[in-house]
């Protein structure tokens, strides 16, 4: 088995789409027998899955990762263990022991009977170059969004705020535009729809209701698991973010809502579910013309 970790100076690099190196571990009989550092050659997040596949990677351990990248990894048959941070070597050892990795639950654990809602990323909004608008095939797939930019690779700057004016994300602050394929399901529906007919250089302000963003809060996505069924969960506390696996082997993020001596309650709703969102969007470039 081969395990790759997004890597920088011995630590797990937190933004999958911008990682310049992976540390690759060869594992035999549950033990690391060899490791080496692999350069990403400046590949974007869409090409990184292919790069890992060419190097026969079985498992990727990373920090934040967007919905489009998750889908690309799934298509390549690469198991994802996201939400990890800290020392890369220690993370791999913890994975091999079947333990939780920091705030990300080991991908060998799962919440049986609970479906993956394909919500967003990581600890905040998954700043891996896919931004807070990432929806991981939320409502844009097959949604009938039309426009001259649909199907084209677009690069946008954006700033996202709540109704009280509080900023929750900004590509301007990161200094790099967000790149995505318009209408491909990589973004939430309202963001996709706003960009679909924009001209390069144009800037628009949009107000999105929950139905156009991350949906309403779904009570069925809140569930309780016996601690004995999820080894390592005793390390989690209310408010922590973690990753579980559904029955199809797909990872999905959850937030710990409550925990007692015998059970732990998770919320698989996206942290933005039920919220109205405001975006200022600037179309910087359309790459496929």
C-alpha positions in Angstrom: 0.0 0.0 0.0 1.1 3.6 -0.7 0.0 6.5 1.4 0.6 10.1 0.3 0.4 13.2 2.6 0.2 16.8 1.5 3.6 18.0 2.8 5.6 21.0 3.8 8.6 21.1 6.1 7.6 17.9 7.9 4.0 19.0 8.5 0.7 18.2 6.7 0.2 21.1 4.3 -3.4 22.3 4.8 -4.5 23.4 1.2 -4.6 20.3 -1.1 -5.0 22.4 -4.3 -1.8 24.4 -3.5 0.5 21.7 -2.2 3.9 21.7 -3.9 5.0 18.4 -2.4 3.6 15.0 -1.2 5.4 12.7 1.1 4.8 9.2 -0.1 5.0 6.2 2.2 5.4 2.5 1.2 3.6 0.3 3.7 4.0 -3.4 4.1 2.3 -5.5 6.7 1.1 -2.4 8.4 4.6 -0.8 8.7 6.3 1.9 6.8 9.2 0.5 4.9 10.2 3.5 2.8 9.3 7.1 2.2 10.1 9.8 -0.3 9.1 13.3 -1.2 7.3 13.8 -4.5 6.9 17.2 -6.2 3.5 18.2 -7.6 5.1 20.0 -10.6 2.8 22.9 -10.1 -0.3 20.8 -10.9 -3.7 22.3 -10.0 -6.1 20.4 -7.8 -7.8 18.8 -10.8 -4.5 17.3 -12.0 -3.2 16.2 -8.6 -5.5 13.2 -8.5 -4.1 12.0 -11.8 -0.5 12.6 -10.5 -1.3 10.5 -7.4 -2.9 7.8 -9.4 0.2 7.5 -11.7 2.3 6.9 -8.6 -0.1 4.2 -7.5 -1.2 6.0 -4.4 -3.9 4.2 -2.4 -4.6 6.7 0.4 -4.3 10.4 0.6 -4.0 12.2 4.0 -4.5 15.9 3.9 -6.0 19.0 5.7 -8.6 21.0 3.8 -9.9 19.8 0.4 -12.7 20.9 -1.8 -15.6 19.0 -3.3 -14.2 18.9 -6.9 -10.9 17.5 -5.7 -12.7 14.9 -3.6 -14.7 13.7 -6.6 -11.5 13.5 -8.7 -9.8 11.3 -6.1 -12.9 9.1 -5.9 -12.8 8.6 -9.7 -9.1 7.5 -9.4 -10.0 5.0 -6.6 -7.9 6.9 -4.0 -9.1 6.7 -0.4 -9.3 10.1 1.3 -8.6 10.9 4.9 -9.1 14.7 5.3 -9.1 17.1 8.2 -5.6 16.1 9.5 -2.9 18.4 10.7 0.4 18.3 12.4 3.4 16.0 11.8 3.1 14.0 8.6 5.0 10.9 9.9 2.9 10.8 13.0 -0.3 11.1 11.0 0.6 8.1 8.9 1.5 6.1 12.0 -1.8 7.0 13.6 -3.7 6.1 10.4 -2.1 2.7 10.4 -3.0 2.2 14.0 -6.7 2.9 13.1 -6.8 6.0 15.3 -8.3 9.4 14.8 -6.0 11.9 13.3 -6.4 15.2 15.1 -9.8 16.5 14.2 -10.3 14.2 11.2 -11.6 10.7 12.0 -9.6 7.8 10.4 -11.2 6.8 7.1 -11.4 3.2 8.3 -14.2 4.2 10.7 -17.7 4.9 9.5 -21.2 5.9 10.5 -23.2 2.9 9.3 -26.5 3.8 7.7 -25.7 7.5 7.3 -25.4 8.9 3.8 -22.8 11.3 2.6 -24.3 14.7 2.1 -21.3 15.8 0.1 -20.9 19.0 2.0 -17.9 21.2 2.0 -14.5 20.9 3.5 -12.3 20.9 6.5 -12.2 23.2 9.5 -13.5 26.4 8.0 -14.4 26.6 4.3 -11.8 24.4 2.7 -9.4 27.0 1.4 -7.6 24.8 -1.0 -8.3 26.9 -4.1 -11.9 25.9 -4.3 -13.2 28.4 -1.8 -16.3 28.8 0.4 -18.5 28.4 -2.7 -17.5 24.8 -3.1 -20.5 22.6 -3.0 -19.2 19.2 -4.1 -22.0 18.5 -6.5 -24.4 20.2 -4.2 -27.3 21.4 -6.3 -25.5 22.4 -9.5 -25.2 19.0 -11.0 -27.8 18.6 -13.7 -29.5 21.7 -12.4 -30.1 23.3 -15.8 -27.9 26.3 -15.2 -27.4 28.0 -18.6 -25.0 30.7 -19.8 -22.0 31.4 -22.0 -19.6 30.4 -19.3 -21.1 27.0 -18.4 -18.7 24.2 -19.0 -15.7 26.6 -19.1 -12.9 27.0 -16.6 -13.4 30.3 -14.9 -11.2 32.2 -12.5 -12.9 34.5 -10.1 -12.1 36.7 -7.1 -14.9 36.8 -4.5 -15.7 38.0 -1.0 -18.4 36.3 1.1 -20.3 37.9 4.0 -23.2 37.1 6.2 -26.2 39.4 6.4 -24.7 41.3 9.4 -21.7 42.1 7.2 -19.3 39.6 8.8 -16.8 38.3 6.3 -16.5 34.5 6.2 -14.2 34.1 3.2 -12.3 36.0 0.6 -10.1 35.0 -2.3 -8.7 38.6 -2.3 -7.2 37.9 1.2 -5.5 34.8 -0.1 -4.2 36.7 -3.2 -5.2 34.1 -5.7 -8.5 33.7 -7.7 -10.7 30.7 -7.4 -10.6 28.4 -10.4 -13.5 26.1 -11.2 -15.6 24.7 -14.1 -18.8 26.7 -14.2 -21.9 24.5 -14.0 -19.9 21.3 -13.2 -21.2 21.0 -9.7 -17.9 22.2 -8.1 -19.7 25.3 -6.7 -22.9 26.0 -4.9 -25.8 26.6 -7.2 -26.1 30.4 -6.6 -22.4 31.0 -7.2 -22.5 29.0 -10.4 -25.6 30.8 -11.7 -24.1 34.2 -11.0 -20.9 33.4 -13.0 -22.7 31.7 -15.9 -23.3 34.9 -17.9 -20.7 37.3 -16.5 -18.2 39.1 -18.7 -14.4 39.1 -17.9 -13.7 42.1 -15.7 -17.3 42.3 -14.5 -18.1 42.5 -10.8 -21.5 41.5 -9.3 -23.1 41.4 -5.9 -25.5 38.4 -5.2 -27.6 37.5 -2.2 -28.2 33.8 -1.9 -31.0 32.1 0.1 -30.1 28.7 1.7 -31.7 26.8 -1.3 -29.2 28.4 -3.6 -26.3 27.8 -1.2 -25.8 25.0 1.3 -29.5 24.1 1.8 -31.7 24.2 4.9 -30.7 22.3 8.1 -31.7 18.7 7.8 -32.7 17.1 11.1 -32.0 13.6 9.6 -28.4 14.5 9.2 -28.0 14.7 13.0 -27.2 11.3 14.5 -25.8 9.6 17.6 -23.2 6.8 17.6 -22.1 4.6 20.5 -18.5 5.6 21.5 -17.6 1.9 21.5 -18.4 1.7 17.8 -15.9 4.5 16.9 -12.5 4.0 18.5 -10.7 7.2 19.2 -13.9 9.3 19.3 -13.4 9.8 23.0 -10.7 12.3 22.0 -13.3 14.6 20.4 -15.3 17.4 22.1 -18.4 19.3 21.3 -17.6 21.7 18.4 -14.8 19.6 16.9 -14.9 18.8 13.2 -14.2 15.2 12.0 -14.5 13.0 8.9 -16.5 9.8 8.9 -17.1 7.3 6.1 -20.5 6.3 4.7 -21.4 2.7 3.6 -20.0 3.4 0.1 -16.6 4.3 1.6 -16.9 8.0 0.9 -15.7 10.4 3.5 -18.0 13.2 4.8 -17.4 15.9 7.4 -19.4 16.2 10.6 -19.4 18.5 13.6 -19.6 17.1 17.2 -22.8 18.4 18.7 -22.8 16.6 22.0 -21.0 13.8 23.8 -21.5 11.9 27.1 -19.9 8.8 28.7 -21.4 6.3 26.2 -22.5 8.2 23.0 -21.4 11.0 20.7 -23.8 13.0 18.5 -22.7 14.2 15.1 -24.2 16.8 12.7 -23.5 16.2 9.0 -25.2 19.4 7.9 -22.8 21.8 6.3 -21.7 24.5 8.7 -23.3 27.0 6.3 -26.7 25.2 6.1 -29.7 27.4 6.7 -27.7 30.6 6.2 -28.3 33.4 3.7 -25.0 34.3 2.1 -23.8 37.4 0.2 -21.0 37.3 -2.4 -19.2 40.0 -4.4 -17.9 38.1 -7.4 -15.4 39.4 -10.0 -14.8 37.3 -13.1 -11.0 37.5 -13.7 -10.5 35.1 -16.6 -12.2 32.5 -18.7 -9.7 29.9 -19.7 -11.8 27.8 -22.1 -13.1 30.0 -24.9 
